[in-house]
Structure formats: C-alpha cells, structure tokens
C-alpha cells in the first residue's frame, strides 16, 4: 500500500512539473514576442523613456509587423516606404514618437495612424512625396507633426478639410503649396495655413453659381411655357364658347317666331 501511494505521488509530481514547465515556457514565449526587437532593427531601453526601436536606413519597403507592443519611439526614416496602410500601428498603444521622414511615401490610407491618438505626441512625415492631404489618415491625432518638404497640392478639397484636422495648428504651416488648383491664385510657394486670403474654392463657387442660374432659368422657362400654353388653350376655349353662344337664337327671334305662329293660327 505505501508503495502504491509513493508511485501515485511520483506520477502526480511529474505531471505537475511538466505543467509548470509548460506554463513558464509559454509565459517566456509571450513575453519574448511582446518585448523582442523587430528583425534588423536595433532596440534600446532607458529608465523613464521606455523602449526605442531604430529601423533607420534599412531599405525597408514595408512597415515591420513585429514591432514590440511596448515601444514608445520608432525611427523608420531613410527607408523606401511608399504607403502607410490602415491600422499600421494599431498594436502600439504606448507609442509617443514616430519618425517616417526621408522615405518615398506618396499615400497615407484612411486610418493610417488609427489607435495612436491618446499617446502620440510627435509625427515626422517630412521629406517624402505626399501630394494630397487626406484628413481621414489623421483621424483622432492631436500630435505635433512635421509636414515640410513634400510636394503638396493645394485645392478646394484641402481648404474644406482644414476645419476637421486636429493636429497642432503650427504643424499645418508645413503644408507649402507646390501646385494648386486653380493654378493662377498665387498659392505656389505659400504655406497654405498662413495664406488667409487664399480661396481655392472660387472655381467651385462660380460653377455652383452658374448651375443655380441655369436651373433657375430652366424653371423660369418652364413656368413661362406653361402660362403661354394655358393662355392659348383658354383663349381657344373662350372663342369656341363665344361662337356657340352666337349661334344660339336670340329672344327677339324667338318672339317673332311665336308671333308668326299665332298669326297663322
């Protein structure tokens, strides 16, 4: 009997050891996955500043997907990135600084920086190939941004989007118009935010005014046409009615006819 009990205890101990070992191994794996550095990048950590990931000058064409989720600063500058896809940094809730300068960025998809609103304080997009400003890419962001040295195209869409952009106001001085629509309003080379008298929606307003005038003229023409049609039809009806009344025998003719009948009788 004591032998059986000791065997049971031995088996139970072995099972418990295996379970404990598996638990420790899984914990280590999850911790390693969460805190390890992205392949090819250099990670450092300092007291009070958190983790910094440097992926600079690696000729990256895509944003790494294995960035540690406790990262506070990421440097992706001097690479070959062309687009920032939606939710590219969704799993980085502690990120406070993001450097995407000196790339080939030409497109920021809607929601490109989604999830970074509460934490991000600085965003560097300078020296890229951004032409059209997409406010949907910056949803929720209130960070300070560097938008200089991009070939920005200033048009009515940008002017209408300005009230819905919540980046720090001084950030928008980095939008310097390289081209504009219409091209003859003097926007080229001017920081869009500082050009208070610049109206890039003037063409749209003129088009809208012309469309309203054409619409009003069309309605006016329809009303006049209806009135002419109505008057003509009523005039014709009135003429026929008058001719009908004229064709009816008058009272005098009826009296003469009655007198003639009485004389004959």
ChimeraX attribute file (.defattr): number of C-alpha atoms within 10 A of each C-alpha:
attribute: neighborCount
match mode: 1-to-1
recipient: residues
	/A:1	6
	/A:2	7
	/A:3	8
	/A:4	9
	/A:5	10
	/A:6	11
	/A:7	12
	/A:8	12
	/A:9	12
	/A:10	12
	/A:11	12
	/A:12	12
	/A:13	12
	/A:14	12
	/A:15	12
	/A:16	12
	/A:17	12
	/A:18	12
	/A:19	12
	/A:20	12
	/A:21	12
	/A:22	12
	/A:23	12
	/A:24	11
	/A:25	12
	/A:26	12
	/A:27	12
	/A:28	12
	/A:29	13
	/A:30	11
	/A:31	12
	/A:32	12
	/A:33	15
	/A:34	15
	/A:35	17
	/A:36	16
	/A:37	21
	/A:38	17
	/A:39	11
	/A:40	12
	/A:41	17
	/A:42	13
	/A:43	19
	/A:44	11
	/A:45	12
	/A:46	8
	/A:47	6
	/A:48	6
	/A:49	10
	/A:50	14
	/A:51	22
	/A:52	21
	/A:53	21
	/A:54	20
	/A:55	23
	/A:56	20
	/A:57	15
	/A:58	14
	/A:59	14
	/A:60	18
	/A:61	13
	/A:62	14
	/A:63	19
	/A:64	15
	/A:65	11
	/A:66	14
	/A:67	22
	/A:68	21
	/A:69	19
	/A:70	17
	/A:71	25
	/A:72	21
	/A:73	22
	/A:74	21
	/A:75	19
	/A:76	26
	/A:77	24
	/A:78	20
	/A:79	21
	/A:80	19
	/A:81	22
	/A:82	19
	/A:83	18
	/A:84	21
	/A:85	17
	/A:86	15
	/A:87	16
	/A:88	18
	/A:89	22
	/A:90	15
	/A:91	18
	/A:92	19
	/A:93	17
	/A:94	18
	/A:95	26
	/A:96	19
	/A:97	20
	/A:98	21
	/A:99	21
	/A:100	24
	/A:101	24
	/A:102	21
	/A:103	23
	/A:104	18
	/A:105	22
	/A:106	17
	/A:107	20
	/A:108	21
	/A:109	18
	/A:110	17
	/A:111	21
	/A:112	21
	/A:113	24
	/A:114	19
	/A:115	21
	/A:116	25
	/A:117	17
	/A:118	14
	/A:119	17
	/A:120	22
	/A:121	18
	/A:122	21
	/A:123	21
	/A:124	19
	/A:125	23
	/A:126	21
	/A:127	20
	/A:128	23
	/A:129	18
	/A:130	23
	/A:131	18
	/A:132	17
	/A:133	19
	/A:134	18
	/A:135	20
	/A:136	17
	/A:137	20
	/A:138	23
	/A:139	20
	/A:140	18
	/A:141	23
	/A:142	19
	/A:143	22
	/A:144	19
	/A:145	23
	/A:146	21
	/A:147	21
	/A:148	21
	/A:149	18
	/A:150	21
	/A:151	18
	/A:152	25
	/A:153	20
	/A:154	26
	/A:155	21
	/A:156	16
	/A:157	14
	/A:158	18
	/A:159	15
	/A:160	11
	/A:161	13
	/A:162	14
	/A:163	9
	/A:164	11
	/A:165	17
	/A:166	17
	/A:167	20
	/A:168	15
	/A:169	13
	/A:170	12
	/A:171	18
	/A:172	21
	/A:173	18
	/A:174	20
	/A:175	24
	/A:176	23
	/A:177	20
	/A:178	17
	/A:179	18
	/A:180	18
	/A:181	17
	/A:182	17
	/A:183	12
	/A:184	9
	/A:185	12
	/A:186	13
	/A:187	23
	/A:188	18
	/A:189	13
	/A:190	18
	/A:191	19
	/A:192	23
	/A:193	17
	/A:194	13
	/A:195	12
	/A:196	8
	/A:197	6
	/A:198	15
	/A:199	14
	/A:200	22
	/A:201	17
	/A:202	14
	/A:203	13
	/A:204	12
	/A:205	11
	/A:206	11
	/A:207	12
	/A:208	12
	/A:209	12
	/A:210	12
	/A:211	12
	/A:212	12
	/A:213	12
	/A:214	12
	/A:215	12
	/A:216	12
	/A:217	12
	/A:218	12
	/A:219	12
	/A:220	12
	/A:221	12
	/A:222	12
	/A:223	12
	/A:224	12
	/A:225	12
	/A:226	12
	/A:227	12
	/A:228	12
	/A:229	12
	/A:230	11
	/A:231	12
	/A:232	12
	/A:233	12
	/A:234	12
	/A:235	12
	/A:236	11
	/A:237	12
	/A:238	12
	/A:239	12
	/A:240	12
	/A:241	12
	/A:242	11
	/A:243	11
	/A:244	10
	/A:245	11
	/A:246	10
	/A:247	9
	/A:248	8
	/A:249	9
	/A:250	10
	/A:251	9
	/A:252	9
	/A:253	10
	/A:254	10
	/A:255	11
	/A:256	11
	/A:257	11
	/A:258	11
	/A:259	12
	/A:260	10
	/A:261	10
	/A:262	9
	/A:263	7
	/A:264	6
	/A:265	6
